Amino acid sequence: MEQKRIKEQLKRQGIPVIEADLPYIQKLLLTIERAHAPVKANNNLHKEIPLVVVDPEVVQFD
């Protein structure tokens, strides 16, 4: 997200804009976007049945 857009959104929220903080906010938003990318790519994860591998010894002595 570009800094101009970040400024606009901060002003809309009533948050004072500190110019020196904009690069850090921009980097944080980019990090969040990158973290969400795999989830967006696999949006049908809830439809898959998870594979569970159980160690027989754990079941035997449980």
PyMOL commands that set and color helices and strands:
alter all, ss='L'
color gray80, all
select helices_A, chain A and resi 3-12+19-41+45-47+56-60
alter helices_A, ss='H'
color red, helices_A
deselect
rebuild
show_as cartoon
